[in-house]
């Protein structure tokens, strides 16, 4: 693998710092959430943001779109939304000769950044249309396939407390999201700052920082980060230990988890670790990087048992126990990297 350009590495680390500062002019706090969204952006992943109403999830996503030279569309998911409403449909139109023919009218999925607001409020058929586009980066209508613009980045939001009249995403569809990001309440100082910023007359003009070509170049740079075999082994051990039928699964997993994370989880652990390393100015991944992103990668891939639910055991607490249970391997030879 060719060595990464040190100047490009410094550029990405500086770009991330600048982007975080620019977002922070609008969104108070949430530094961990911002970091995880940027990791997904630089690794071609998609994010699911989960939090109660009023925590600026939509504002955060809109702000990310504003600081990038990318097209942005917001889709408000509702129970009556149909697949064609988001993918697009054929319409009958007169051509230059006066003949009528069908022309494809692209839907809101045809954008670089798509905000899927309250994704659990729309029926499974429409959810599946979105998730197919996320996986394949194209949509099919009238027997024709239409590629989506690149880069293509989906940020979906979900409200965890209003479950009546919703359609929870199945585990197989949740697995398509790289991260499940929990958006929590602000601290007292942050909440006061939010009030000061939003109850006055100040208007903030954001600067667009990156083009699609620059983002693609940075996505390629992240892939060039290296990980030693012991880091790959650690990520694989974490993912495999979540599977109750695996011989490496500890007892608390067999008691609390009915279904664990698949191979996509171990892939995302490595990719997210690479992104975190590069964003911090490093081209090598450590086991600390894997630990830092284990929760957003694994929490939505663990199906807890009735026993765990009755005891109030959460996926995050299970991941914490796993991180404490599985020892970090010792670093091996410096040349043993991929």
N, C-alpha and C positions, 0 to 999 in steps of 0.2 A: 504494500500500500504506500503511495507517495506521501512524503511528509507534508503536513499542512503548512501553509504560508504563515509565519508568525505575525505578519502585519494583518492578515485576514482574521486571525484569532483575536488579536487586540481589537480589531474593528467590531467584531461581533460582541465581545464583552462590553465595549463602550456603548454600542447601539442598545444593548439590553439595559444598561444603566440609564441611558438617556430616555429610553421608552418608559421605564418605570417611573422616572422623575416626571415625565410629561403626563402620564396617567395619574400620578399622584396629585397633580394640580386640580384634578376634577374629582377623583375618587379618594376619599380619606381612608387611610389604613389599607387593610386587605393586601399587604405586601406578599404574603405567601400565595394567595389566590392569583395575583398578577404574575408571580414567578411561574406558577404551574401552567397558566394560560400561555405564557411565552415559550415554555418548554414544548408544549403541544404544537404551537405554531412552527417552531424550528425543527420539528420532527415529523411534520405532515400528519399529526394526530387530530382527533376531535375531542371535545370536552363536554361533560354534563355538569352543570352547576346546580347544586341543590341548596336551597335556603328558603326561609320564610319570607313573606312579602316585605318589601321596603328596605332590603339590604343592598340596593344598588346593583343587582346582578345585570339588569338590562342596561343601565347607565355604563357599567364597566365594559360590557361588550361593545356598546356603541362607541365608547371612547377609544377602545383598541382599534376599531375600524377607522376612526377619524385620524389617527396618527399614522395610518398606512395609506399609500397610494393604491388602494384597492376598492373595488365595488362592494357595496354592502346592501343586504336586503334583510328585513325583519319579517318573520311570519308569525302571526298570532294564531296558535293552534286552538281550535274550537271543536266541539263534538260534530259539527256539520261540515267540517273541512274534508274535501275529497282529494284523492291522489293527484288528479289533473289540476287542482287548484295550486299545487306547489311545483309540479314538474312542467306544466304547460300542456297545451292541447292544439289540435288542428282546427283551424277556422276556415270557412269558405270565403274566398276573396276573388274579386275580378282582376285579371291580369291585363297587360297592355293591349292585348287583342280583343278584350271584351269577354273572353271565356272565363268561366268560373272554375277555380281549382282550390284544393286544400293547401293552406300554408300553416306551418307550425308557429305558434305564438309561445315563446319561452315563458316559463313561470318564474317565480321568485327564487328558485333554486339556482338560477343562472347568475350567480354572483360569486366573488372570491370569498367573502365572509358572509355566512348565513346565520342569523339569530333565529333559532327555533324556540319561540317563547312558550313555556308551559306545554312541553311536548307530551306530557301524560294526559292532556285534555282532549286529544284527538283519537279516533278509532284506530285499531291495529293496522288496517289496510293503508291508511295514510302514513302512519309511523313507518311501516315497512317500505313505502316509496322513498321516504327520506333516508332510511338506513341503507337501502340499496344504492342510492346515489353516493352516500358517504363511502361505501365500500368500492364501488365500481368507477366512480367519478364520471358517470354518464347517466342519461335517462333515456327511456324508450317510450315512444308515442307513435301510434299508427303504424307499427311495424318498423319504424326507423329509429336509429340510435343517434343521440346527440351528445357530444362531449361537453362536459362542464368546464368553465374557465379555470385556469390554474394560476396561482395556487387556490385550492378549494378547502375551506376551513369551516366546520360546523360547530357552533357553540349553542348548546341546548340548555334551557333552564327547566327546573322542576320544583314545584312547591310540595314539601313533604308533609304538610299538616292538613291540607284539604283533599281528602281522598275520595269523597263522595262524588260520583259521576265522572271519575277518572279512569284511565286505561293504563295501568302500570306496565312499563316496558318489560317484556320477557327477558330472562337471563341471557339468552342467545343474542338478543339485540343490544342489551347493555354492554355485552362484551365488545361491541364495535367501538365503544368510546375508550380512548386511551386513558383518560382520567375521569374520576368522579370527584368533583371538587366541592367540599362543604364550605359554604359561605356563612360565617358566624356573625354574631352581634358585635358592634364596635365597642371599644372601651369607653369609659366615661369621657376622657379627654377627646377621643375621636368623635364621639357623638356631639359634644359641644362644638367642635370644629365644623362638623356637618351642618349644624344649625346656623352657624355664622356664615358659611359659604352659600347656603341655599335660601336664606331669608332676607338677603340684601339685594343690591342692584348690580353687583359685579358680574360681568360676563367674561368668560375665559375663551380665548381664541387658541386653538391647538394647532401645532405645526405638524404637517405630514412628514414622516421621517424616512420611510422605506418604500421602494417600488417592488412590484412583483418579481422583477429580475433579481434584485438584491436579496429578497427573501429566499428565492430558489437557490442562490449561491450560498447563502448561510445554511440552508437545509442540507446542502451537499457537504459543507464544512463539518457540520455536526456528525454526519455519517463517518467522517474520517477520524474521529476521536477513537482512541484505542482502549481496549480492556484486556487485562491479563486473564488467563484461563481460570485463575482462582475467583475472579469477579464473575465470570460466566457461571462457574460452578455454584457460587453463593446465590446468584439470582435464580438459578434452576432449583436449588434446594428450597428456597423460600416458596416458590410457586408449587413445587411438588408436595411440600409439607402441608399445604392447605387441602390436599385431596384425602378424604377420610379412608379411602381404600388403599392408599399408597403405604408401602412398608415403612417409609420414613415419617409418616404422620404421627405426631405425639398424641397422647391420650385425650388432651383437651380438644383436639381437632375432631377426633372420632365422636366425641360427646356433643360438640357444639356446631359442627358443620356437616350438612347433608350433601353438599356439592361444592367442590373447590375450584380453583382457578385453572384454566387450560393453558396450553403453550403460548397463546397470544400474550398472556400476562408476563411470562419470562422475557419475551421479545420486547415488550414495552418497558420492563424494568431496565433493560440494557439501553434502549433508545433514550428513555428519560434520563438515565444516569449520564449518558453522553452529552445530552443537552445541558444538564446542570453543570457538568464539568466545563464545557466550552463557555457557557455564560459566565463562569467564574474565572475564565482565562487559562484553563488547563486543557490539554489534549489527552489526558489519561483519566479513566474512570476508576473510582475507588469504591470499596464496599460501603463507605459512609454515604456516597451518592445514592447507592441502591437503597440503603436504609431510609434516607431522607424522602424518597418518593414512593416508598412501599405502600403507604396508606391510600393515596389517590389512585394507584394502579390496582390494588387488590380489593378495596372495600366493596366494590359493586360486583365482584366476581365470587364472593362467598355467599352461599345460601345457608343461612343458619337453621338449626333444628328447632322444633317446638320447645325442647328443654332449654336451649339457649335463650329463646325469646321469653320464656316464662321467668328465667333468672335475670333478665335484663342485660344479657351479654350482647354487645354490639360488634360488628365486623372490625371496627377500629381497635377495640380492646383485644380481639383475637389476634390482629396483626401485631400489636404491642407484645403480646405473649410469645408470638412466633419469633420476633426480633430478639427477645431476651433468651429464647430457648435455643436458637440455632447459632452456634459460635461463628464468629467471623474467621475465615481462613487466613492463614499467614500468607503474606505476599511472597510470590515465587520469583523466578528469574526475570529480570527486566525485559529480556527479549521475548518472553512468552506472552505475546499480545496478539489480538485480532483487530 
